[in-house]
């Protein structure tokens, strides 16, 4: 793998929640440990409501409180995988990084804005 990466100059990386779970950020849907399974304290009509614009307009407090807990750089920091992406960028091998994550840890690791595509 190292030889292939070394010989490559146009690397595209696609990642999901697994990349940031190593930083301690839970995924959304795992039973008992996922984000959706741990939102009871907000008294939501259903877990996904915390991320819906209409619900936010009616009651922004649950999202704002939750977002402070998950703000990157405070409780969560980039891990080795995020810094590996930075190495690929610094060696001018990373074309794009597509991620489902919304935690911003790749930016804390130093990835440039034009390299990151957040797709949810």
N, C-alpha and C positions, 0 to 999 in steps of 0.2 A: 504494500500500500504506500509506504513512504517513497519508493522509487517512482510510482505512478504520479503521486502528488508533486514530487520534485520535478518531474518532466512536464507537468501540466501548467498552462498559463491562462486558462479560462475556466475556473472552477465555480460551479453554482452549488450552493448548499440550501437544502430545504429542511426545516426543523419544526417540531411541535413542542408540546408541553414538556416532553422528556428532557429537553435541553436545560430547562430551568428548574426542574424538580431537584436536581443535584445541588441547587442553591437554596433549597428548602421551600420553594414555592410549590404549593400543592397544585395538582391539575384540577380541572373543573368537575369531572364526573365520577371519580373513584368513590365507591361506596364508603362511608364512614370518614374518609380522610380528604375527599375532594372539596373544593370550594362550595359547590352547590349543597353538599351534605352538611355544611357548617354555617349556614346563614340564619338559623332559627332565631338568634338574638335580635334580628331586625324585624321580625313579625311581618314578613312578606307574604303576599297572597300565593306566590309560588317562587322558587329560587331564581329563575331567570329574570324576574321582574326587576331585580337590582340593576340590571344592565339595559333595561328598556327605556327609551327616551320618554315615552308617555308617562311611565311610572315616575321617572326622575323629575319631570315637570310638576307632578303632583306632590312628590315627597323626595327631595334630593338627599335628605339626611342619611339614609342607609348607604347609598353609594359613596357619599363623601366620607363617611366614617370608615367604610371598608377600604376605600382607596388610600387613606392615610396609613392604614396597617400594611398595605402592600406596596407602598411607595419605594421604588428602587433606590438603593444606596443607603437606606436607613436600616431596614430589617433584613434586607437581602442584597447580596453582592454577586458579581459575576463569578462563574466557576471556570474550571480548566477549559471546557468546551468553548465558552465565550472568548477566552484569550487565544485559543487555537484559531478561531475565526480572525482575530486581530493579526495573528502571525501570517495567515494566508493573505490578508489585505496588505500588510507591510511588505510582503515579498511580491506584491503585485500579481497575485495568482487568483484572488477572489473577484469574480465578476459581479455576482449578486448573492445576497443572503435573503431567502424567503422564509418568513417565520409566521406561525400562528400566535406567537407570544405577544403580549402587550405590556410586558414588564420593563422594557427598556434596558435590560442588562447588557445587551450587546453594545449599546451606545456607551454605557459606563465602562465597558472593556476597551472602548476606543474606536469602534467601527464608525466609519463616516456615513452620514445620512444618505448619501446617494447609493451606498451599497446595500441598504436595508429596505426590504419590502415587507410590510406587515399586512398579512392577508387573513382576515377572520370572516 
